[in-house]
Amino acid sequence: GRAFGFMPDHGQNGIEIITQYVAKPGSDEIVVSTVPFDEKLPLLGFASYVLTYNYEANNGDTGRLTYVWHGVNASAAAKKRAFEEGLVGSKDGLLVQTNQGHEPRHFYKIFKGKLLTSFTALPVTAQLFRIRGTVESDVHASEVAADSSSLASSDAFALHSGKSHKIYIWNGLGASAFEKQAAVDRFSDYWDDVELEQVEEGAEPDEFWEELNGEGQYDRSLGDDGAPLLESRLFHCLLSSGGLLKVEEVAQYEQEDLDSDDIMLLDAGDEIYLWVGYGVSEEENAKLLDMAKLYIHLEPTARSFDTVSIIRVPQGKEPRVFKRMFPNWDDNYWQ
């Protein structure tokens, strides 16, 4: 489920650098490397990344936003280091922690429709990428298991064998024109000598299915209904000295229910906002993720800590998407 969806602006601005965190094999030592940002830079599943973006909304809302992205196979030590450094670097700006395959749409938009996320750096076996988006600027290619069950008629896919530099572009019956075009654009320069072959759903050559463990069942529905809109819910989070979390729901909440001395949790479905009051201590701030983890664990839905984005919002820096979840919002309320 989702509420409004995190979209502080249209992702129109650029990013200068991105920092990668990778654990050295067999140790907890983290290799940190900072590289110039390139929209085509693939994000790798064994790493965590931190990038900072300055948002500018049409309504004049501006601010600093730090994303911490975790790959599905990133080590716990790499995730911890990336989050800690992201938290320090974000200062009094927004901080979003998100996971591979569950990124908010705004994250795709800052990559201008060119984002590619993969499990490994160098393919040794077949790799399958799903290309999907709602508009040209949020199309993204994400690696999925190289099996026919991963296909979906509503999207385009790119498959390469790992044996040669040939890539099949598979066009699902329900794939949009811009998804098909994005697949070609994104993979036409994957290697210097790449060979692209377009494959229409229903007219696949035998070699295509051989790479995917044979033809099998997959999702043939043509529409993407999206998650249902949910009512957002507000909770007061209190951490006892013994580390116990007490979460109290605030019924029919309003802006005045936000307590400047505490952390408040706003559950918006796919995204969980942690609002940090002016009076919150460094110690409490450092336990933000623990609060979110405990809350998700206690909350009876099918979500997990790996499928939601966690967004830290400092008091006084609330983006419009956060304010919209309150019946009334007064920017001068705390002045």
C-alpha positions, 0 to 999 in steps of 0.5 A: 500500500502507499499514501501519496508517494515520496516526490519532493520535486520532479528529479530535474536537478543533477547530482555531483558525486556518489559514494560506494560502500563495499565490504572486503571479502571475508572481513568487516573492513569497508572500502569506501570510494567516491566517484563522479555521478553518471546517470548510467552508473550501475548500482551493484547489489553487493554494495551500499551507496550514498548520494545527495540531491538538492530538491526544488519543488514548483511551490518554492519548497527547497532542501537537501536530500540524502539517499542511502541505497542498499543492494540486496547482497550488501553486508550488514557492515556496509549498510551500517557504515553507509547509513551512519555517514549518510546521517552525518552528511544529511545534517538537517536535511531529509534522509531516505534509506531505500533498498534494491527493488523497492526504491521510491519513484523519485529515486528513479527520476533523479537518474533521468530514466537511465538507472540500472541496478544489478546483482553483480559487476561482471556477469558470469551466467545469464542475466535478466533485467526488467525495464519498467516505468510510468513515464520516460523519466522514471524508467529503470532496469532492475536485475531479476532472477534469470528464469522464465517465471520472472517475465511479465507481459506488462514490461520489457526485458533484456536478457544476455547469456553471459556466454556472448555479447548478444542481448535479447530485448523481449517486448511484453504485449503490454509494454509501453513504447517508452519502455521498449525504447528505453530497453534498446537505449540502455543496452545498445552500448552495454558492450562496444560490440553488443548485438541486440535482437528484438523478441516479441512476446509469443515469438521467442526463439528456442535459444531465448527459453534455454537461457531462462531454464525453459518456457514456463509460467509467468505473469501475463496480466497487462495492467499494473494496478499499483498498490491501493491507497492507504490512510496514513497513520501517526505514532508517537515513539518513546524509547525507554532507557532500557531500549524498549520502544513504546509506540502509541497511535495518535487518532485523527492526528493533526500538526499539533500532535507532533511533539518537538521533544520526540520522534514521531512515526508517520506510516504511509505504506511503502514509505515510513517517515520518522519526524525528528523534533528539535529537542531529540537527543543525538542518542535517540537520533542514532536509534531511528532505524531501530525504531522503524525496524521494531515498528515494522516487526510489530505491525501486522502487514506483509511488509518487511524492513527490506521492502519499505523506504525509511525517510527522516524528516527534521522538524521545520524541514518538512517536504510538501508530500509530508505536509499533505498527509495532515488535514491542515498545515501551518508553516509558522506553527512552531515560530 
